[in-house]
Amino acid sequence: MTQPGGRARFMTVAEVAQLMRVSTMTVYRLIKAGDLPSLRVGKSYRIREDDLDRYLASRYTEAG
């Protein structure tokens, strides 16, 4: 989701992990595998909220 003014919101690996309820290592694996687009800032990674939403939507399956 874009913030007012058209700017994208970036999240840390820890924030993404907390939101997805997985470990940070799982998020790093998704980044390394190329499944989750990210931006490298120094030694850390940032994930655009839009990219996370797109990733989750593409992995969503309806049970039953």
C-alpha positions in Angstrom: 0.0 0.0 0.0 1.4 3.4 -0.9 1.5 6.2 1.6 -0.1 9.6 0.9 2.0 11.4 -1.7 2.6 8.2 -3.7 5.5 6.9 -1.6 5.9 3.2 -1.1 6.2 1.9 2.5 9.2 -0.3 3.2 9.3 -2.9 5.9 12.2 -4.6 7.7 12.7 -8.3 7.6 11.6 -8.5 11.3 8.4 -6.6 10.5 7.6 -8.9 7.6 8.4 -12.0 9.7 6.1 -10.8 12.5 3.3 -10.0 10.1 3.6 -13.4 8.4 4.1 -15.1 11.8 7.3 -16.9 10.6 10.9 -16.6 11.6 13.3 -14.0 10.2 15.3 -16.8 8.7 12.2 -17.9 6.7 12.0 -14.3 5.3 15.7 -14.3 4.4 15.2 -17.7 2.6 12.3 -16.2 0.6 14.5 -13.3 -0.4 17.5 -15.4 -1.3 15.3 -17.8 -3.4 14.0 -14.7 -5.3 10.4 -15.4 -4.2 10.1 -12.1 -2.2 11.5 -9.0 -3.9 13.7 -6.8 -1.7 16.0 -3.9 -1.6 19.4 -4.0 0.0 20.2 -1.0 2.3 23.7 -1.4 3.7 23.8 -4.8 5.3 20.0 -5.1 5.8 17.0 -5.7 3.5 13.8 -3.8 3.0 10.6 -5.2 1.5 8.0 -3.0 -0.1 4.6 -3.5 1.4 3.1 -3.8 -2.1 5.6 -6.6 -2.9 4.7 -8.5 0.3 1.0 -8.1 -0.5 1.6 -9.5 -4.0 3.6 -12.4 -2.7 0.9 -13.3 -0.2 -1.9 -13.0 -2.7 0.0 -15.3 -5.2 0.5 -18.0 -2.5 -3.0 -17.8 -1.1 -5.1 -21.0 -1.6 -8.6 -21.6 -0.5 -9.1 -24.6 1.7 -11.9 -27.1 1.1 
